[in-house]
Structures are given as C-alpha cells and as structure tokens.
Amino acid sequence: MMPPSFSEPRTALHRAVRLVALLNLAYFGVEFAVALAIGSVSLFADSVDFLEDASVNLLIFLALGWTPAARARLGMGLAGILLLPALAFLWALWRKLQVPLPPAPLALSATGLGALGVNLACAGMLARYRHHAGSLTRAAFLSARNDAFANVAIIAAGGLTAWTRSVWPDVAVGLAIAAMNADAAREVWEAARGEHRAAREPS
C-alpha cells in the first residue's frame, strides 16, 4: 500500500487532520473554562495548547497540495506556534503568584482525564502519518503525543493538590508543559529547515 500523500486531495490524512483540529478546538473551550473557574495554571497552559493544536492541524489541512518548499516554510512557522503555550504559561504563572491559591483538585484531575482521552485519540489518528509530508505532520503528532504525557501529569497534580493543599503541583506541571512544547518547537524547526534546504537544492 502506498503511503498517504499530499497529492491526493481526499486522503485519510486529509480527513484525520480535519477531525483532530475539530476535537482540539472543542476541548480548548472546555479546558479554558475550567481553568478560569478553578484558577489552574496547568489547565490554562494546556487549554492554550489545545488551541495551538487546532491551529496546527487546520494549517496542515489548508496546506494539502502545496509544494515541498512551501510546506517547509509553513513548518518553520508552526515551530513558532508550538511556543505559544509556553508564553501563555508565563502570563498565567505571573497571575497565579499574585494570588497563590490551589485549584480544586477533583476538577483538575477530571479535566485532565478528559484531555488525556482526546489527545490519545488524536495521537492515534496521527501516528501512522508522522513520517509522511515532512515537518507538518511531525508537528501535529508531536503536539498530540506531548499533550498526552502532560495530561497524565495534570491528573497526578490533582491528587497531589488534594494531599498537600499547595499551589506548587499545579505550577510544576505547567512548567513541564511549557518545556515539552519548547522542545517540540525545536524539533519541528530543525526538521523544517532541513526540508527547506533540500527543496532549494537542484534535483
């Protein structure tokens, strides 16, 4: 069987990134609302991450059929998008340190569990395409994979918050989410630069 290709306008990859974009956009709304309601730094950072994932997959959907050079340039742009959760976390952390109250533990863990289900489903849909179409699908897969790890940490943070009644488990997980997304951005940038150089070389 031939691997998925951007040259086919209605491939399984085309449908997968569209569905992943919609799922991420929907759960962004859920997680952002809960983050505001309970004052959670980690949920806030993760909700922005859902919005970033929705944007990445929407851009991939729109880029189907582009030339390799154009896709490589978009991949470098996506590396910047992957840094948005880290910047959002710094803003949320500053606000949290002004009023250092721990978030509601049960709501924190339950929302993290829902996010884990969404991200596992998205990672499963994207896993078979992560080595196709260059840095674009790599960006989408890395985001979904990292988010699943982050969601496990959010669930654990809820338990630690209930035990310690401290704000720091939530803050620590937020820091980890920001660090993982920064590393993913680096990987995507390096892959996209390599693709861009290859596309510019004469065949």
C-alpha positions in Angstrom: 0.0 0.0 0.0 1.3 3.4 -0.9 1.8 5.9 2.0 -0.5 8.9 2.3 0.4 11.8 0.0 -0.4 15.5 -0.2 -1.1 15.0 -3.9 -4.3 13.2 -3.2 -6.9 15.8 -2.0 -9.2 13.4 -0.2 -6.9 11.1 1.6 -7.3 9.6 5.0 -4.6 12.1 6.2 -6.8 14.9 4.9 -9.8 13.6 7.0 -7.7 12.9 10.0 -6.2 16.4 10.4 -9.6 17.9 10.0 -11.1 15.8 12.7 -8.1 16.4 15.0 -8.5 20.1 14.5 -12.2 20.0 15.5 -11.6 17.8 18.6 -8.8 20.1 19.8 -10.9 23.3 19.2 -13.8 21.8 21.2 -11.7 20.7 24.2 -9.9 24.0 24.2 -13.3 25.6 25.1 -13.9 23.0 27.9 -10.4 23.2 29.4 -10.2 27.0 29.2 -13.5 27.5 31.0 -12.5 25.1 33.8 -9.0 26.7 34.1 -10.6 30.1 34.7 -13.2 28.7 37.1 -10.7 26.9 39.4 -7.6 29.1 38.8 -5.4 26.4 37.4 -2.1 27.3 35.8 -1.5 23.9 34.2 -5.0 23.7 32.7 -4.7 27.2 31.4 -1.4 26.3 29.6 -2.9 23.1 28.4 -6.0 24.8 27.1 -3.9 27.1 25.0 -2.0 24.1 23.8 -5.3 22.6 22.5 -5.9 25.8 20.6 -2.4 25.6 19.2 -3.0 22.0 18.1 -6.3 23.0 16.4 -4.4 25.8 14.6 -1.6 23.4 13.5 -4.0 20.8 12.1 -6.1 23.5 10.4 -2.9 24.8 8.7 -1.9 21.3 7.6 -5.4 20.8 6.2 -5.1 24.1 4.2 -1.6 23.2 3.0 -2.6 20.0 1.3 -1.3 20.1 -2.2 1.4 22.8 -1.6 4.9 22.4 -2.9 7.6 20.9 -0.6 9.3 24.3 -0.3 6.0 25.9 0.8 5.3 23.2 3.3 8.8 23.5 4.7 8.3 27.3 5.2 4.9 26.6 6.9 6.7 24.0 9.1 9.1 26.7 10.3 6.1 28.9 11.1 4.5 26.1 13.1 7.6 25.8 15.2 6.8 29.3 16.4 3.1 28.4 17.1 4.4 25.5 19.3 5.9 28.1 21.6 2.6 29.8 22.3 1.7 27.5 25.3 5.0 28.4 27.0 4.3 32.1 26.6 0.7 31.7 27.9 2.1 29.8 30.9 4.4 32.6 31.9 1.4 35.0 31.9 -0.8 32.6 33.9 2.1 31.9 36.3 2.5 35.6 37.0 -1.2 35.9 37.8 -1.2 32.8 40.0 1.8 34.1 42.0 -0.2 37.3 42.8 -2.9 35.1 44.4 -1.3 31.7 45.3 -4.5 29.7 45.9 -4.5 26.0 44.9 -7.0 24.9 42.2 -9.9 22.5 43.0 -8.3 19.0 43.0 -11.2 17.0 41.7 -12.0 19.3 38.8 -8.3 19.5 37.9 -7.9 15.7 37.7 -11.2 15.2 35.9 -10.5 17.8 33.3 -7.0 16.3 32.8 -8.5 12.9 32.3 -10.9 14.2 29.6 -7.9 15.9 27.9 -6.0 12.7 28.0 -8.8 10.8 26.2 -8.9 13.5 23.5 -5.2 13.6 23.0 -4.8 9.8 22.9 -7.5 9.7 20.2 -5.7 12.4 18.2 -2.3 10.8 18.6 -3.7 7.5 17.4 -5.1 9.1 14.3 -1.9 10.9 13.5 0.7 8.2 14.4 0.7 6.5 11.1 1.3 9.8 9.2 4.1 11.2 11.4 6.8 10.2 8.9 4.9 11.5 5.9 4.6 15.0 4.5 7.6 16.2 6.4 7.5 18.7 9.3 3.8 19.4 9.1 2.5 16.1 10.3 5.5 15.8 12.6 4.4 19.0 14.3 0.8 17.7 14.7 2.0 14.3 16.1 4.5 15.8 18.5 1.8 18.1 19.9 -0.7 15.3 20.5 2.0 13.0 22.0 3.3 15.6 24.3 -0.1 16.6 25.4 -1.0 13.1 26.4 2.1 13.0 28.7 1.1 16.4 30.1 -2.4 15.2 30.8 -1.2 12.3 32.9 0.8 14.9 34.9 -2.2 17.1 35.3 -4.2 14.1 36.7 -1.4 13.4 39.2 -1.2 17.1 40.1 -4.9 17.0 41.1 -4.1 14.2 43.6 -1.0 16.0 45.0 -3.0 19.2 45.3 -5.7 17.3 47.3 -3.0 15.9 49.6 -0.8 18.9 50.1 -3.3 21.8 49.5 -0.5 23.5 47.8 -0.3 25.6 44.6 3.0 24.1 43.6 1.9 20.8 42.0 -0.2 22.7 39.5 2.7 25.2 38.8 5.2 22.4 38.4 3.1 20.7 35.8 2.6 23.9 34.0 6.4 24.3 33.8 6.7 20.8 32.4 4.1 21.5 29.7 5.9 24.7 28.7 9.2 22.8 28.5 7.8 20.0 26.4 6.4 22.4 23.9 9.6 24.3 23.6 11.4 21.1 22.8 8.8 20.1 20.2 9.2 23.5 18.6 13.0 22.9 18.4 12.5 19.5 16.7 10.0 20.9 14.2 12.2 23.9 13.4 15.2 21.7 12.7 13.2 19.3 10.5 11.6 22.2 8.5 14.9 23.9 7.9 16.3 20.6 6.6 13.3 20.2 4.3 13.6 23.8 3.1 17.3 23.3 2.2 16.5 20.1 0.4 13.7 21.7 -1.6 16.0 24.6 -2.7 18.8 22.2 -3.9 18.7 21.4 -7.7 17.5 17.9 -8.5 
